[in-house]
Amino acid sequence: MAAWSLRDLPSLAGQTVLVTGASSGIGAATAAALAGVGARVIAAVRDVDRGGAAMAGVGGIVEVQRLDLADLASIRAFVATISGPVDILINNAGVIGGRLRRTVDGFELQFGTNHLGQFALTNLLLPIITDRVVTVASVAHHRGRIDLGDPNFDHRRYRAGAAYAQSKLANLLFTTELQARLDAAGSSLRAYAVHPGAVASGIADRFGPIARAVGPRIVRSSDEGALPSLYAATQMVPGGSYVVAGPRRGPNRGPRIGRPSTVALDRVLAGELWTLSERLTHVRFNFLTA
């Protein structure tokens, strides 16, 4: 069977899709592909000028709006501008690595942006989401550990890689708990996490000469990296699934259902992280039954 590709995207005419981080890389490729099959796309970006430039050549209906996931006030202001239903939310935006930095609200930047920002945005939008939530995670979650007592590295030694892996594990735990809560509420909404694979959106430059040397053999284009998000956004997949990029070689290199770490499926830990996230963001599970 041929690998699933952009050619297999169904028409999304009449549907609204919100994509965060659509000013470059996977986010821009995802937004462009969805607009190309008829969706109205809201490209939520931190830099509107950059986002506008990225979306300038994209056909279809694309609206570029400002959203800074590292600022809870910005998230609330953005949500206040969204009227009408959002069929699909794609939590794509994220940050990686670097020195210890803080969000506007004092959270460690990777945890604050990659998890808490997505958590707040999703729950604030939940009453108007009609179909599904897709969150871009990473295989890095396998080496992640959630420190519920010090998630923002206020007291422990900061290590950028550990902070990133923690934020990506948080993405999986968020998806696990969100799907459980939706199921308990009798909702038909579905939540997915995805792993795009290693994508050539600056990754080689971040990780030095060795990565640049091996990069061409393992790194995907942004269009390839967008495939797991697009698959999760449009295909009939069981809620709570983890969709991963297929192998670069082999008979079928398309997206497939992957196996997250055992920790990522820990309902007790997922619930505890959810409670902590509500406390830190002052945003609660916001699902309203019809």
C-alpha positions as CSV (number, residue, x, y, z in Angstrom):
1,M,0.0,0.0,0.0
2,A,1.3,3.4,-0.9
3,A,2.4,5.8,1.8
4,W,-0.2,8.4,3.0
5,S,0.7,11.8,1.5
6,L,-0.6,15.3,0.8
7,R,-2.4,13.8,-2.1
8,D,-4.7,11.9,0.3
9,L,-5.9,15.0,2.2
10,P,-9.7,15.2,2.0
11,S,-11.6,18.4,1.2
12,L,-12.0,20.7,4.3
13,A,-14.3,23.2,2.5
14,G,-16.4,24.9,5.1
15,Q,-14.2,24.0,8.1
16,T,-12.1,26.3,10.2
17,V,-8.6,25.2,11.3
18,L,-6.5,27.1,13.8
19,V,-2.7,26.4,13.5
20,T,-0.3,27.9,16.0
21,G,3.3,28.7,15.0
22,A,2.4,29.0,11.3
23,S,5.1,31.6,10.5
24,S,7.7,28.9,9.5
25,G,8.6,25.3,9.3
26,I,6.0,22.6,10.1
27,G,3.4,25.1,11.1
28,A,3.6,27.0,7.8
29,A,3.6,23.8,5.8
30,T,0.5,22.5,7.8
31,A,-1.4,25.8,7.3
32,A,-0.6,25.9,3.6
33,A,-1.7,22.3,3.0
34,L,-5.0,22.8,4.9
35,A,-5.8,26.0,3.1
36,G,-5.0,24.2,-0.2
37,V,-7.9,21.7,0.5
38,G,-10.4,24.4,1.2
39,A,-10.2,25.1,5.0
40,R,-10.4,28.5,6.4
41,V,-7.1,28.7,8.3
42,I,-6.3,30.9,11.2
43,A,-2.6,31.2,11.4
44,A,-1.8,32.2,15.0
45,V,1.8,33.6,15.2
46,R,3.9,35.6,17.6
47,D,5.3,37.8,14.8
48,V,2.5,39.0,12.5
49,D,4.8,40.4,9.8
50,R,6.8,37.2,9.6
51,G,3.6,35.1,9.6
52,G,2.1,37.3,6.9
53,A,5.2,36.8,4.8
54,A,5.0,33.0,5.3
55,M,1.4,32.9,4.2
56,A,1.6,35.5,1.4
57,G,1.9,32.9,-1.4
58,V,-0.7,30.5,0.1
59,G,-4.0,30.3,-1.8
60,G,-7.4,29.9,-0.1
61,I,-8.6,31.7,3.0
62,V,-5.9,32.4,5.5
63,E,-6.1,34.9,8.4
64,V,-2.9,35.8,10.3
65,Q,-3.4,36.8,13.9
66,R,-1.0,37.5,16.8
67,L,-0.6,35.0,19.6
68,D,2.2,34.7,22.1
69,L,2.0,31.4,23.9
70,A,4.6,32.6,26.4
71,D,2.1,35.2,27.7
72,L,-1.2,34.2,29.3
73,A,-2.6,37.7,28.7
74,S,-1.9,37.4,25.0
75,I,-3.6,34.0,24.9
76,R,-6.7,35.4,26.5
77,A,-6.7,38.4,24.2
78,F,-6.4,36.1,21.2
79,V,-9.2,33.8,22.2
80,A,-11.5,36.9,22.7
81,T,-11.1,37.6,18.9
82,I,-12.2,34.2,17.8
83,S,-15.8,34.0,16.9
84,G,-17.7,31.0,15.6
85,P,-16.7,27.4,15.7
86,V,-13.1,26.1,15.3
87,D,-13.3,22.6,13.9
88,I,-9.7,21.6,14.4
89,L,-7.0,23.1,16.7
90,I,-3.4,22.3,15.9
91,N,-1.1,23.1,18.7
92,N,2.1,23.3,16.6
93,A,4.1,26.2,18.1
94,G,7.0,25.5,20.4
95,V,10.5,26.5,21.4
96,I,13.6,24.4,22.0
97,G,16.9,24.7,23.9
98,G,19.0,27.6,24.9
99,R,19.8,29.2,28.2
100,L,17.3,29.4,31.0
101,R,14.6,31.9,30.0
102,R,11.3,32.8,31.5
103,T,7.8,33.6,30.0
104,V,6.0,36.8,30.8
105,D,4.4,35.0,33.7
106,G,7.6,33.6,35.1
107,F,7.5,30.0,33.8
108,E,10.5,28.3,32.3
109,L,10.2,29.1,28.7
110,Q,10.0,25.6,27.2
111,F,7.5,24.3,29.8
112,G,5.6,27.6,29.7
113,T,5.3,27.8,25.9
114,N,5.2,24.1,24.8
115,H,2.8,22.9,27.6
116,L,1.2,25.6,29.7
117,G,0.5,28.0,26.8
118,Q,-1.0,25.1,24.8
119,F,-3.0,24.0,27.8
120,A,-4.5,27.4,28.4
121,L,-5.2,28.0,24.7
122,T,-6.9,24.6,24.3
123,N,-9.1,24.9,27.3
124,L,-10.2,28.5,26.6
125,L,-11.1,27.5,23.0
126,L,-12.7,24.2,24.0
127,P,-16.3,25.4,24.0
128,I,-16.1,26.3,20.3
129,I,-14.0,23.3,19.1
130,T,-16.1,20.9,17.1
131,D,-13.9,18.1,16.0
132,R,-10.4,17.5,17.4
133,V,-7.2,18.9,19.0
134,V,-3.8,17.9,17.6
135,T,-0.7,18.7,19.7
136,V,2.8,18.4,18.2
137,A,5.0,16.5,20.7
138,S,8.3,14.7,20.1
139,V,10.0,11.4,20.5
140,A,12.0,13.3,23.1
141,H,9.2,12.7,25.5
142,H,10.7,9.2,26.0
143,R,13.5,10.6,28.0
144,G,11.3,13.2,29.8
145,R,10.6,13.4,33.5
146,I,8.0,15.7,35.0
147,D,9.1,17.3,38.2
148,L,5.7,18.4,39.7
149,G,7.5,20.1,42.6
150,D,9.7,22.2,40.4
151,P,8.5,22.2,36.8
152,N,10.0,25.6,36.1
153,F,13.5,25.0,37.4
154,D,13.2,27.5,40.2
155,H,15.4,25.3,42.4
156,R,17.0,22.5,40.5
157,R,19.9,22.8,38.1
158,Y,18.7,23.9,34.6
159,R,19.5,21.7,31.7
160,A,18.0,22.7,28.3
161,G,17.6,19.2,27.0
162,A,15.9,18.0,30.2
163,A,13.5,21.0,30.1
164,Y,12.6,20.3,26.5
165,A,12.0,16.6,27.1
166,Q,9.8,17.5,30.2
167,S,7.7,19.8,28.0
168,K,7.3,17.2,25.3
169,L,6.3,14.5,27.9
170,A,3.8,17.1,29.2
171,N,2.3,17.3,25.7
172,L,1.6,13.6,25.8
173,L,0.2,13.6,29.3
174,F,-2.0,16.5,28.4
175,T,-3.4,14.6,25.4
176,T,-3.9,11.5,27.6
177,E,-5.8,13.5,30.2
178,L,-7.7,15.6,27.8
179,Q,-9.1,12.6,25.9
180,A,-10.1,10.9,29.2
181,R,-11.9,14.1,30.3
182,L,-13.7,14.4,27.0
183,D,-14.7,10.7,27.1
184,A,-16.0,11.2,30.6
185,A,-18.1,14.2,29.5
186,G,-19.6,12.2,26.7
187,S,-18.0,14.4,24.1
188,S,-17.2,13.2,20.5
189,L,-14.1,15.5,20.4
190,R,-10.8,13.7,20.0
191,A,-7.3,14.6,21.1
192,Y,-4.1,13.5,19.4
193,A,-0.4,13.9,19.9
194,V,2.0,13.7,17.0
195,H,5.8,13.3,16.5
196,P,6.9,14.9,13.2
197,G,10.4,13.4,13.1
198,A,13.6,15.4,12.8
199,V,12.7,18.4,10.6
200,A,15.1,20.7,8.7
201,S,13.8,23.9,10.3
202,G,17.0,25.0,11.9
203,I,17.7,21.8,13.7
204,A,21.1,21.1,12.2
205,D,22.4,24.5,13.1
206,R,21.2,24.1,16.7
207,F,23.1,20.8,17.2
208,G,26.4,21.5,15.6
209,P,28.8,19.9,13.0
210,I,27.9,16.3,13.7
211,A,24.2,16.9,13.2
212,R,24.9,18.9,10.0
213,A,27.0,15.9,8.7
214,V,24.4,13.3,9.3
215,G,21.4,15.6,8.8
216,P,20.7,14.8,5.2
217,R,20.3,11.2,6.0
218,I,17.8,11.7,8.9
219,V,16.2,15.1,8.6
220,R,12.9,15.7,6.8
221,S,11.6,18.7,5.0
222,S,8.9,20.8,6.6
223,D,6.3,19.4,4.2
224,E,7.3,15.9,5.3
225,G,7.3,16.9,8.9
226,A,3.8,18.3,8.6
227,L,2.3,14.9,7.5
228,P,1.7,13.4,11.0
229,S,-0.2,16.6,12.0
230,L,-2.2,16.5,8.8
231,Y,-3.0,12.8,9.2
232,A,-4.1,13.3,12.8
233,A,-6.2,16.4,11.7
234,T,-8.1,14.6,8.9
235,Q,-8.2,10.9,9.4
236,M,-10.4,8.6,11.4
237,V,-8.0,7.7,14.2
238,P,-9.0,6.6,17.8
239,G,-9.0,9.5,20.2
240,G,-5.8,9.7,22.4
241,S,-3.6,8.2,19.6
242,Y,0.0,9.2,19.1
243,V,0.7,9.7,15.4
244,V,4.3,9.5,14.3
245,A,6.3,10.0,11.2
246,G,7.0,6.8,9.3
247,P,10.6,5.6,8.6
248,R,12.5,7.5,5.9
249,R,13.1,4.2,4.1
250,G,10.9,1.2,3.5
251,P,7.7,0.3,1.7
252,N,5.4,2.7,3.6
253,R,7.0,6.0,4.8
254,G,3.7,7.7,5.7
255,P,2.4,8.6,9.2
256,R,1.4,5.7,11.5
257,I,0.1,5.1,15.0
258,G,3.1,5.0,17.4
259,R,3.6,3.8,20.9
260,P,4.3,6.5,23.5
261,S,6.3,5.9,26.6
262,T,4.6,4.1,29.5
263,V,4.9,7.3,31.6
264,A,3.0,9.3,28.9
265,L,0.0,7.0,29.5
266,D,0.1,7.3,33.3
267,R,-3.3,8.5,34.2
268,V,-2.4,9.4,37.8
269,L,0.6,11.6,36.6
270,A,-1.5,13.0,33.8
271,G,-4.2,14.1,36.3
272,E,-1.6,15.6,38.7
273,L,0.0,17.5,35.9
274,W,-3.5,18.8,34.8
275,T,-4.2,20.0,38.3
276,L,-0.9,21.8,38.5
277,S,-1.5,23.3,35.1
278,E,-4.9,24.7,36.1
279,R,-3.3,26.2,39.2
280,L,-0.4,27.8,37.3
281,T,-2.5,29.2,34.4
282,H,-5.8,29.8,36.2
283,V,-7.5,28.0,33.4
284,R,-9.8,25.0,33.9
285,F,-11.2,22.3,31.8
286,N,-13.8,24.2,29.8
287,F,-15.9,21.7,28.1
288,L,-19.6,22.6,27.8
289,T,-22.1,19.9,26.8
290,A,-24.7,20.9,24.2
